[in-house]
Every structure is written in structure tokens, then in C-alpha cells.
Amino acid sequence: MADKDPLVVFTPSGKRGRFPVGTPVLSAARQLGVDLDSVCGGRGICSKCQIVPAYGDFSKHGVTVAKDALSEWNAVEQRYDEKRGLKPGRRLGCQATVQRDVVIDVPPESQVHRQVVRKAASARVIEMDPATRLFYVEVDEPDMHEPTGDLERVARALRQQWDISGIEAAFPVLAGLQKTLRKGAWKITVALHKPHEDAVPRLVAAWPGLHESGLFGLAIDLGSTTIAAHLTDLDTGQVVASAGVMNPQIRFGEDLMSRVSYAMMNPGGDAEMTRVVREALDTLTVEIAAEAGVDPALILEAVFVCNPVMHHLLLGIDPVELGQAPFALATSGALSLSAVEMGLGALSGSARIYVLPCIAGHVGADAAAVALSEQPGKSDDLVLVVDVGTNAEILLGDRSRVLACSSPTGPAFEGAQISSGQRAAPGAIEAIRIDPETKEPRFRVIGCDLWSDEDGFAEATAQTGITGICGSGIIEAVAEMRIAGLMDPSGLIGSAEQTGTDRCVAEGRTHAYLVHDGTDEGGPRITVTQGDIRAIQLAKSALYAGARLLMDERGVEKVDRVVLAGAFGAHISPLHAMVLGMIPDVPLEQVTSAGNAAGTGARIALCNVAARREIERMVREITKVETAIEPRFQEHFVAANAIPHATDTFPELSKLVVLPKVAFGAGGDGDGGGGGRRRRRRG
Amino acid sequence: MADKDPLVVFTPSGKRGRFPVGTPVLSAARQLGVDLDSVCGGRGICSKCQIVPAYGDFSKHGVTVAKDALSEWNAVEQRYDEKRGLKPGRRLGCQATVQRDVVIDVPPESQVHRQVVRKAASARVIEMDPATRLFYVEVDEPDMHEPTGDLERVARALRQQWDISGIEAAFPVLAGLQKTLRKGAWKITVALHKPHEDAVPRLVAAWPGLHESGLFGLAIDLGSTTIAAHLTDLDTGQVVASAGVMNPQIRFGEDLMSRVSYAMMNPGGDAEMTRVVREALDTLTVEIAAEAGVDPALILEAVFVCNPVMHHLLLGIDPVELGQAPFALATSGALSLSAVEMGLGALSGSARIYVLPCIAGHVGADAAAVALSEQPGKSDDLVLVVDVGTNAEILLGDRSRVLACSSPTGPAFEGAQISSGQRAAPGAIEAIRIDPETKEPRFRVIGCDLWSDEDGFAEATAQTGITGICGSGIIEAVAEMRIAGLMDPSGLIGSAEQTGTDRCVAEGRTHAYLVHDGTDEGGPRITVTQGDIRAIQLAKSALYAGARLLMDERGVEKVDRVVLAGAFGAHISPLHAMVLGMIPDVPLEQVTSAGNAAGTGARIALCNVAARREIERMVREITKVETAIEPRFQEHFVAANAIPHATDTFPELSKLVVLPKVAFGAGGDGDGGGGGRRRRRRG
């Protein structure tokens, strides 16, 4: 770089240097370490290296760029533009050469490490740095005088043309390599999988000529109830299709503990559950690929997040140890393995699988994925992240330290074990308000945006009917009953006399609140019973007790903010959650939803190899707290039974809503019955 | 080590050092780097570290060893002796401690790198250094307060107790690890596979407690006709069983080229051939394990050597490119892969496969194995190694350089395409002598040690009959005919008049020599026909021409010695081979047989990981010569058609035998007809 050579400034990186006249922009970018993509290695055929020269005065850079700063369009660019079309102002970085001082912008889609903005509320982005990448190579033809194998000549081409050494080939690729080379006239595109810095690059696919149909990966959130998959373009990071199926293991048990029991009671039961979930994954793979119009053979990676029991059943490990203390995992570390050895046949035969590490026997790879997505360890203030499901995974932390536990909330939050409960589906009540004066309810059902007291509601819901209450609906119902004075802090529902409304009806020795009587239209009579209240109390007490245990461990009495994760978390009303005492008292605006954070964590790990090392490190550093053996968990659990809480004050909540001081029990303040005794163990 | 501390001298290594009183012998050995085995890590349960203290004056070492030089027998040794018996004079190195100056012998069976003497004539030994080894570990029990996976605690135990870091687990082992740990009460033996220095140690098996049923590997020579396997104890290096089966691919074609043709002509034909050979390998594995009384699940490694076509068909690669110039291999490098991905189900599910590298498109991993076994590159004199089979693989070299080629001899040397030819089996003539005076033959058949002119021959062969001539028999027959003057240098058989014996009978326009007429006993009439002579001439010319081509390339006119490899090589008479002009002229005592050198090479690679690196390096350094494109090959081939040779003199041979100057052709010295034209291509 002589002083009189033209100056080249790249934006947005700001990297700059002087290069001799005639240097291709791609070469200049490479020498400066500018993030400019190329699959064909500068041969003018892949078009990945598109750049935008900027003309005029740039005082910021101290450069004036003349119109002839780059070479004229050449034949390669001309041909490319005719065939494919080049956006106005764009040049191919490998063809355009530097003639004078120039400022060159690298648009996001030409960056290897381009950033993908997540759809979720959070502004966090995924930086693309996938384990599998494409390389176009021109391979020497075989020569009898120097007899090396075709694979060895591909390896030499990668060494010479891409400075990549010591590859090894996946077995299925080896079988097809000779045909591919000859079909491509010794010009091929290879996909190399390099899952970490020190890994030997693995040849996982090869295509004749320049491969342009993309490269895909699956981010899979394998839940006890639902398997959700995102088919992701490993080049752009875009999700090209999402799909979910029910986990077919449900027929062996709705919750995890019943599946563990099934494995314990039935010899071969674990293998059977492994078989059905792998079949479901294969089916899901075929369907999601078809939906996106993608050949499943182009799916070269899959990343899994799941709870520990699903983790073991996916891997073909008997989960029996997870059903009893000390809840020992067969392996807690991250796993990198082949789709074939995992028994997944629908992906490419060379596809690689990455399973996130588990945090502990009850805190799985799904919780690790939430940690990767929500990054409590990078939070300046103290954040509580709660992934609400059948088990709640709870993370508490900031830059100094992160703690984790799981808490056995049971399935009440998902509408199970609730008298009128149902899964979130059209017809289910998902939101409810009770007038504090009249004690009359109004509600909304899934599939209709109208409230039940608005015009047209009956017509709009005629199709679905009003079929029950889903998880978010029951939380709101119980909280609203507390706000409206229909239920006292101990959780006891008052009688019609005590509450002044006929909607409080006697049911044996307790009372229930009538939300909707659909019997005239042939629908169900939907009530919130005393039993429902107890089930919700058990669930919310477990959740709150888990959070408090982490706060104890951390030595704090309050947290700065709360993040609700999980698909369900997205639908919980923060105010109602706080009235219920599910979560600690924080300013309401400090309660946010992270959506399906576990799924997002899976996508991050799929798109960025460094994130895999990051979560492996994070998991090692997380302080694990086992709720099952902490005596204080039981104390916190009992204290949290009251609504919102027996002893903890909720000052932020009281700024928003005044909870009526009512008491319907014999003594006027009963604890409401046996929460501790009836508490379920995990599941 | 203080000056006044006792001196410990180990034999045979001669390593010595001073150690504090009370140091266990095993610890002293480890500190000095003495090769003393231990699986249990010094816990007194594996008995691998047995040593023999020597008492008395050792002027060589400058030591006098008193009777109390080592500690008294302790309870552990007592118990071991009672349960298992300790040979007289033996001690457990981990229990006996140093008390005074002592000389300690490490018997061969206590050495990790013990040497195994090969059965073959050569005095070379295999030094044990297998890729897979056993380690006994005591693993921490799971702890809820510190929730790590069982695998992670096994890894920690290996780190703490054996200084082995960063293991990864084979998938099938992971599934059974929890049960194994609990069954062994947290004491287990693991097998770790570490195929090279930088490899991540891979957990490939685990057993409760101390595993004492051994660890096995298969060395497999996968030939076109026969698959031979040696089941080898990976601890002792001993072959515990050997077995062979016919290669079932024979039904798709007897020789390699006809199998390549089958793959070309029949879509899916290559996959079919891959399937049957893998099935045969599974069957062979089950049989050989049963024969040795070994659980096939204990077979954790297999090493393959084979020619390039078998190599590709084993790996599931279409061999079509090997059927046409430039004979490009899909891959020439060594391969390390799992038995599962190779479709071999009879071995352990975690078994690892190593396939030796191929040298060139016609010079396979079998030739590489011969090079590993015979080490031409370590020879002080110039050695020619010939592996005789359907193709001959030829190596020429010494310390300065090694060259290799293959030559298309065709199947005549194996008795195929010979009128009375047959495979080597009971009843086949394997040796023959013709009286130069009477022209009468006498012979020996396989299955009987008597010559045909000895008493009792008829009775001894009544069972098998005299059924044909095998490969070594036809070579001797043709050579004897030349010595007896029944055939001239051009290969033409004389008439009864020309030779003076009625055994030379007319067959159309040519003559045949009657070896044995068994028609009276219902057996065949066995002759050597003019066509048989031509077939042998083609084969031996190809072999000699290949050797000469390497000699040209090396710039020499003679070699110092010849090694005949291959099962067939073991049966060839060196004198007759030289009369025939199969091999260059050398002193007869310089022609030796190496037996099944390819199989030995496979065993070496199985037992010693360093040997794998060695052959990979050797193969890279070998000068490859392609006979198919060398014009001089054709010249050498034509000149070698005469018996022993048209132009080369055989001075060493002429010291032993005077070949009669006869000529039976029209011109008296005819070349004998069209060897060059009728030459077959490879097969």
C-alpha cells in the first residue's frame, strides 16, 4: 500500500486502506478483513459480493469520490445483469476494480455476518455465523501420473482457493462425489460444516457448479405437548417456514412424570417413546420442507432445545433417573452428532445435530435456550425470566451472576385440571373482566376480537361456540374475582349473600362463580370453582416460591424487571399475573413478554456457532438451585398461597389497583386449605 | 529423589532412579516412564502391573538387592493370590513398595507396548499400541447441589484419575451409561478410542466394575475372491480366531473388471454388491466371534485392506470410474469411520473402522498393507515385493525410495482359464516334477504329502481323487516342461517326435502334455495344453513387465532380493518362478515368501496406531507408476513372453539349471503367438 495508491473506505465498518490501481474491491475487502460475502471466490458467478460505491464529497472520511473511482462495468457484470438483474448502483465486488479514492458500502445482504432482526418485541438481533457454509471450487481433473482420489483433489482445491485445510468427508457425500464432480465439469459447490474453531471442516454436501438453491437448518423446540420447528435459511437467517405438531408421546402420559412412569413400568417403553417422537420429527421435517418448497436434502443442520425428559427420550436414553432424586442426567453437556445416529432420516443423510446443554436435572436445554435468547447475564438490572409451562423454568440474574431453578407448577396454567379448562383453541375464553360494582363478567374468546358485551359477539362466536377457559383466561378470571371482591385473599369464593351476586353459586360446601351459561345454546356452563382456585393457587405458589428461592440465594428482596417467556407467557396479562402473585412486585411496565424465547434460543444457536460456545459457557457458570431439596421452598410455597401473598407486600401493584379486604372463611382469614399437602411433585 | 533414597532399576528398559522408601513400584515406573501396564490405576484389582523383583548382586547395575528390598506382601496381594493366583516371584506393582535398592523386571505381559511375534517366517514383531484401551475409574455419585450429568462425572474421573481430558461419548454408550454406573456402584471400566495423537478420546464402551473379558479387533483382508478375518485381542495382540469366507460378489463377476461392468450395466448393481459384501462381513463377524467364544459386542475395531474396486464397493461408492482411464479413486486417503455408518451391524454399535489408504487407482489398500508389513522403504538392499493374485501389486524400493505399480496378470496364476485348472483344494496338483530323461511326470496333490510315484499314493488320494491343477501346480508344470525340453523358449510344446515322449499329444494344430489320465478311475484327463502355456505366458509377462518398469523408473538392471507375498506367493516354488521368468533373476536364497502380507499389514494397523500414520505417510511418498500408460510396459511385456525371457539373461538361474536349447516352431524360434494382442486388460 503506497501513499499515492487510491484510498478505499468501506462502510458501515469504517475499515480503510490504500490499494494499487486495479485491485478488485473483493480483494481489498479481504485484505482489510471487511465482512464481504463470496461463495464463488471471486469468479463473478455467485453475485454474493455486491457492493455500492458512493460518489461525492465525504468529509467524514476525508475523501472525494469521482465518478470513475471504480473501473467500468465489465462483460461479467453485463452478463450477470442481463441474466439476473443487478439493482441500480450495485456492482460485483470481484469485478469492479479500484481506480481512485472510493467509499464503498457493503449492503447487509452482502455481509457474511449479516444481522437478522427477530420478529419478537425485543430489538436483539441474530448475527449470522452458521456452522455450515458454501464454497465454490474448481477441482483438478484426475491424472494417471499423479493418482490421487477425487476427494483429495477437492481438499487441495479448498486449500488453494479458500485456505481451508484438512477437511474430512461425510460418508454419504463420498458416495456421490465422483458423479457430482463430473456433472459439474470439475466445478462444484461444497457445504462445509465447522461447528467450532478447532473442528475439522466436514464436507456435508456437494453440488455440480454453483449451488444456488440455498442451505437450510431446523430450529426445533421439542416440548412435552408441542413440537415446534422453524426452517431457517442458513445464508440469510430468515425463517422460511414454521410448523408445529403435537408430541405423539402424549398418549404415554400428558405430563413428563407420567412418561417417566410409563418408562419405569413398561419394559421398552422408553424406546417406544423415542421411536414415536423421532417419527414425528421426520414427518414434521417433510411437511415443513414441503410448505417452504425446499428439498429436505438441503436441510443440513438441526438444533434442538427441550426439557431434560424430552432430551433423554429424544436421544434414546431411558429417563428413569430423572424421575427420582438426585435427578441425574445421563449427560448435561451440549451434544453434536449426526442425524443418522440420532435416527432422523428425513434430513440430509449428512445432516448434523446440535443439542443445547441442560442446566440441571429439572432445568433443561429449553431453559438454556431461554438464557441464550434473553441473556440475563448481560442485563444491567436484576431480571427475573420465567418460562411458564407445565414446569416453570426460572432464571434470575444480571452481569454479576445468574441463578436458575425449575418449579413444579403443574398443568393448571395451561387450562388442565381446571373444571372448565381447555387448551388455547378457538372458543376458549382467553380474557375476562368482572365489573367491581355489578360483579358481572365480560370476556373475549379465541377467534374473535370482540368482548362478550359488544354488538355482534354472539354472531361472531356462533361458529366456535364458547367452549371453556384457557390458561390466560383462568389467570385473569381468578385475578378479577380477587379484584371484584368475589374471592378473599385466602382464595375462598364468597357465597351469593357474602358477595351480593347470584353468579356465586353453591356447589356442595363451597361456591363457584358462573362466567357463562351456554346450556341454552347447547354449550357448556362455564364456572370458576373453588377447586379451580386451589389448582391455580398451587401453580402460582410454586412459581412464586421458585422465584423467591433464587432471590434468597441472591440475597435480594426485589427484582428490577420480569420477563415472561414461553408461548403462554406471551398471553398472560402482567397486571393479572401480579394480582395473582405469580410474579414478584415490580412496576407494571417492567413486565415484558419474550414470546417463545426457547425457540428463539434454538434459532440463535442454529445461525451462530459462537452462540453455542456462549451458552455452553453460560450453563457452566449458572448457579443451579434445586427446589426439591431446599427447605425454604416449602415455606415460600405456603406463604405464596394467599392472593397475592400472605406476607410480601406488593407496593407497585397497590399503586394500580386496590384489592378489597374481604374474608369469607369461618375464621375470616383461612389459608384456604391444604395447598402444601396437595402440592404435586414435578410433571 | 534424594541421594540416600533407594535406587530402583527396571529391566529390560534399564531405566533407573532413586525413590523415597514406601514408593509403590507402579508410581516409580510411571515417574521414570517405564512401560508398566495398569487398567485399575493402582487399586490392586486389575493385576496388569505384575512385576518380578530380582535379588542378589547385579554388578551390571551396581546394585545388591536384599531380600527385604520390597515391602512384605500386603492384604491386597494376599487376597489376589488366593482368588486368582500370582505366579511365584511375582508382585503387584501398585502394592509392593520400595524399601531398599532393587532391580525390578517388567515381564512382557505387564508391558503396555508389548511386542507380538508374528507367526510368519520374518522375525518382525508388532508393537502393541492399539487405538482402543481400557481404563478403570471410580466416579463421583450425582449430587443435587451440583447437578452435572453422569457422563460429565465420568469425564471428570478420567481427568482426575488418568489425566485424560475432553472425552466425547459414542451415542450407543450414552444410552447405557447410567445403568452401567449404577450396576458397578460408580466403579466402571471404560474403553476409550483415540486413533491419533490429536484425536478427542471417544468413549466407545463401558462395563460395571473391572472389565476382564477383553477387547477385540478384526483385521480384514477383503479380497475379490476371499474375505479373510483375524480376530485379535487388542490387549495381547494375539489372534484368537481366523476365518475366511468366499466373497459373495463372485456371483456378479469372478474378476474385478466384470464387477465394475456389472455396476455399469445394471442400475443399482453397485449398491447390490455393497449390500452382499456387508452381509457377508456381518456373517463372518458372528461366526468368528462364536468360534473364539467372544461376544461380538466386544469387537470395538476393524481394519480393512482391499483392492480399489473392493474398497469402493465396501464403502458404497460406485466403482465405475475405476473401470476406465484415468482410473480415478473417489478417495485415496485412509478412512476412519463408524461401523454403523458403514452398515456393519454385527460389531459393537460403537465400533470404529479404519481403512488403509489406497496407493493409486489400481494399487489399493491391500498393496499399502503389504508395504506396511514388508517395509521396502526400510530395506538396506533393493527389494522387489510382489503380491501375486488376479492383479499383481508390485513394490520396489529401499531406504532411498519406494515405487509401486499394479499389473494385470489375469487369473491364470490362480488356476482359472487353464484347461485343467482349479482352485487350490484337496485333489488339486500343487507340485510337479518331470524327469528330463524319461519325460515322465510325478506330482503331489493337496491333501496328501506323498509324491505320485511313492507307495501308498493311490490309496491316500482315493478319497479326493486327482481333480486338476492349481496355480502353483501350473507354474511348476510349465517350468518343468521347459527344463525337460518339452517346450521351447517361445512356449511352443513339441510333438511326440520332437520330444521323444508319447505324453506330448496332438490337439488340433498344437500339442499338449499329458500329466495324468484318470479316466480309468472315472477322473479327468489332466493335460497342459498350448492354450494353458499362452495364458501363463500372458500372466507372467505382465508380472515381469511391471517389475521391469519399476526397475527402469529406478534406473537399475537388477534387484537384490524378491519377496513373494499373498497366500498364493507362499506356495510358489522360487526356482520354478524364476525358470518361468515371473521374477527377475536373483540368487535363489534371496527369494522369500512373506505369506499373507496384506493380512499382516492389516493386523499391524489394528494393533498399532502409529503404524496407521506410518502407512499414510509412506503412501504419500511412494512413487506411483501407472502401467496402462507407459509405452515401455508393452515393450517389456512382449520381451517377457519368452521363457524365461527373450533378451534378459538369468545368470543366477543358469548356476542352478541348464535350460535345453530347443525350438519346435516352423522357424525354430517363433514367439509363440500373439501374446501382446491377446493380452487381457485388468480384472
Interface residues (C-beta under 8 A of the other chain):
Chain A: E141 P142 D143 M144 H145 E146 P147 T148 G149 D150 L151 E152 A169 F171 L174 A175 L177 Q178 K179 L315 G316 I317 D318 V320 E321 A325 P326 F327 A328 L329 A330 T331 S332 G333 L337 S338 V340 E341 M342 C358 I359 A360 G361 K624 E626 A628 I629
Chain B: E141 P142 D143 M144 H145 E146 P147 T148 G149 D150 L151 E152 A169 F171 L174 A175 L177 Q178 K179 L315 G316 I317 D318 V320 E321 A325 P326 F327 A328 L329 A330 T331 S332 G333 L337 S338 V340 E341 M342 C358 I359 A360 G361 K624 E626 A628 I629
